[in-house]
Amino acid sequence: MIRLENVSKMYGSEIPAVRDASFDIAKGDFVFLVGPSGSGKSTLLRLINRQERPERGNVWVAGRNINEMASSQVPYLRRTMGNVFQDYKLLPNKTVFENVAFALEVIGKPKHVIGHQVPQVLELVGLSGKEDRFPHQLSGGEQQRVSVARAFVNRPLILLADEPTGNLDPATGEGIMQLLEAINRTGTTVVMATHDHRVVNAMRRRVIQLDRGVIVRDQERGVYE
Amino acid sequence: MIQRLSYAIRETIASFRRNVTLSVAAVITSAVSLLLVGTTFLIQRAFDNLLVQWRGDVGMIVFVRPDVAPDALTLIEQNLKSQPNVIDVDKVEYLDKTASYEEAKRVFAGDPTTLSLLSVETIPSQFKVVPKTTDPELVRSLADQYRTLPGVAGVSLAEDEFDVISTLSGFVRTVTIGMSLVLLAVAVILIWNTIRTAIFARRREIEVMKLVGATDWFIRVPFILEGLIQGLVGAVVSCGGLWALNSAWTSGVAGFKPGTGVSSLVVPGSYVNGVMIVLLIIGAVAGGVGSGVASSKFLDV
């Protein structure tokens, strides 16, 4: 599903954010990218959704080399992925329903599809009954659930999560992880960058560890260390 | 498709509301600059009315009595053509009564009293003469000579009627075109800046849109529409101003004594309508281009 071949990404001219990274993630996998801040986890995610392009190497998503993809095709690539962030990135002037619906609206989905899919996904993330709240009226955990709902409402092949539990207390974070697991069970490939030991150790999934831009460990059913 | 259109329109209106002061500034600037552009057109046209008689280097006009005998007319023509050193004989042009009347309609556009005294039957026909020589004295003495010919109603010289106006018209044109170009540039920059502010205000939204896979055009269209509407609204306002200005001028000129040159400086309504359409197009294009450039420049997330 996702494949990196000797990928290097520089910021500026000297410091490599990612150096010679290669890995293969199969469809339906759940993978943690771990490592300290600045080790290149976020950059790897940004390379996969083509917010960044590497200086060297190739990134393949669903059988397509996305570095050679025309810019006009990138929106269609992104429709096959959902993104979840540490700071949720919700739109403050829109309600829960509108925030999730927005993701479908801007890719031109008709109204009846939106009216059908949004309540469904809100139920999945446990936010039924809170459709009309605004983000500032929700707890951090609930806001993150909205963000997950928005990422998943279009049934993406891949879900990219960047420190989704970073701003949450352990119990709330656990709830989000259960949600991501549930999404993973539907066949969606999940790639999650984190430095949350508890989460990684509790799940025992594949772990790719980075240190200063270099992959130092790639282990099935790994722990954080 | 309809859904996308309604989305774009909704976003455009919302953005307009968010940036009321900047939008109003952009609209006013484009209105003022377009008004100046329009005024330039009208002034030019008004001067053209005055100068229409003298178009094409005509230096002397010999007016012929409407009741002239055919052989007197031939005599005048022969006289003109017998001066190949002073007159460009190939360019001597005879305007018969019908053609002269058509021309008079423009010359006396703002002077209906005078125009009503004229008709195809009573109007003098005319020879338009392009002098070869640059010596004004030679042309003048020739004019004096023609005045004595039978059938000639009068002779006008460009030097007397035309040169001052021609210089004035050139000067006014340069100034007004220069000013309107500067103001138009200011309008485009203001629209550009309004769009940049609008994009900045919505940068979080745009980031989310990009991440969920909205196409660039989908994101861009509301902004381009916003700029285009600002330009267009400015143009509509300027059209109103132009219409008011022209009406005031036309009724003001009507107060002048008939027969003075000022009465030619009136522009017919059909021409004003044409200018308005041009202003609307310029406004829409300037707004669309300004916002289009701004949106492709600042939407790069």
Interface residues (C-beta under 8 A of the other chain):
Chain A: N49 Q51 S71 S72 P75 Y76 L77 R78 R79 G82 N83 K89 L91 F102 A103 E105 V106 I107 G108 P110 K111 R150 N154
Chain B: Q3 R4 Y7 R204 E205 E207 V208 M209 K210 L211 V212 G213 A214 T215 D216 F218 I219 V301
